[in-house]
Amino acid sequence: MAMVGVDGLVEALAQPFLLAKVDQHAAAVRQSITAAGKPIDSISLAGYARSVIAVHQRHGRPLPTPDSVDWSDADWTVLRLVSVCSLADAADAF
């Protein structure tokens, strides 16, 4: 949440196109977790986020920070992480 979640959710609430992208990614995350037979809870969401970050790092890319993100053109990793935060917020997983 601290990495990009708070800023991403604030930006998404202010920019409808970004909120739509986050919602699409959240649907994909939800589908992936439920297809694995897991509940949408803090443990599953944290594991999913760790996997996204691990893949990002394996490709040698720096982790995003709020000041490094261009919210008008956020990349897949950022959108995925913000969507995980959105799902966690909706599930009161914090």
N, C-alpha and C positions, 0 to 999 in steps of 0.2 A: 504494500500500500504506500509506503514511504518513497519507494523508488519512482513510480510514475502514477500510482493509483489516485491519490488525492487530486493532484493537478489534472490528471486525465479526466476524472469524473467531473471536475469543475468545468473544464473546457468542453466536455461533451454536453453538459447541461446548457452551455451558452451557444453551442454550434450544432444545430440539428443534423447536419450531414455527418458530423463526427459521432453523435449519439447513435445514428443509424448504423454506422460501421461497428461501433462497440456492441450494439444489440445483436448484429449478425455474428460477430465473434463469440459473444456470450452463448448464443444458441448452439454454435459448433462445440464450444467447451462443454456445455451441458450435455449435449448428445454424446460426446466422447466419454465423459465420466459415467453416464448412465449405461452406455453400451458395455463398459467394463464391469458393470454390476455394482458400482459404488454409489453411495448417496452424495448429494451435493452438500457437502459440509466442509468445515475448516480443514480437516485432514486431507480430503480429496483435492480441494482447491489448492492447498499449499503444495501438495505433491505435483499437481499439474503445472503450477507456476514454476516450481523448481526444474521440471523437465524442460519447459520453454527456455528458461535461463541457461540451462546446461547446453542445449543445442546451440543457442546463440553464442555462447562462449566457445564451444568447439569449433565454430566457424571463424574464430579469431576476431570477433567484433566486440567493441566495448559495450558494456551495459549502459542502457539509456539512463539519463538523469533528467529531471524536469526541465532544466535549463538547456539541455541539448536536443530536446524534441521540438520538431516543427509540427505543431498540432494540426496544421492545415494539410500536412502530408505525412502523417505518422506511419511508420512501417509496421509490418505484420506483428513483430515481436511486441512492440508497444501496445498495439491494439489488443493483442491476446492478453497481455498482463493487465491492462485496464479492464478488460471484460471479466477476468478472474476476480478483480477487486469489486466490480459491479455485482457479480454473483455472490461474493462473500458478504457484501453489504446487504443485499436483498435477503440472504439467509441468516442475517445477524451472526455471522461467523467470527466476528471480532470480539 
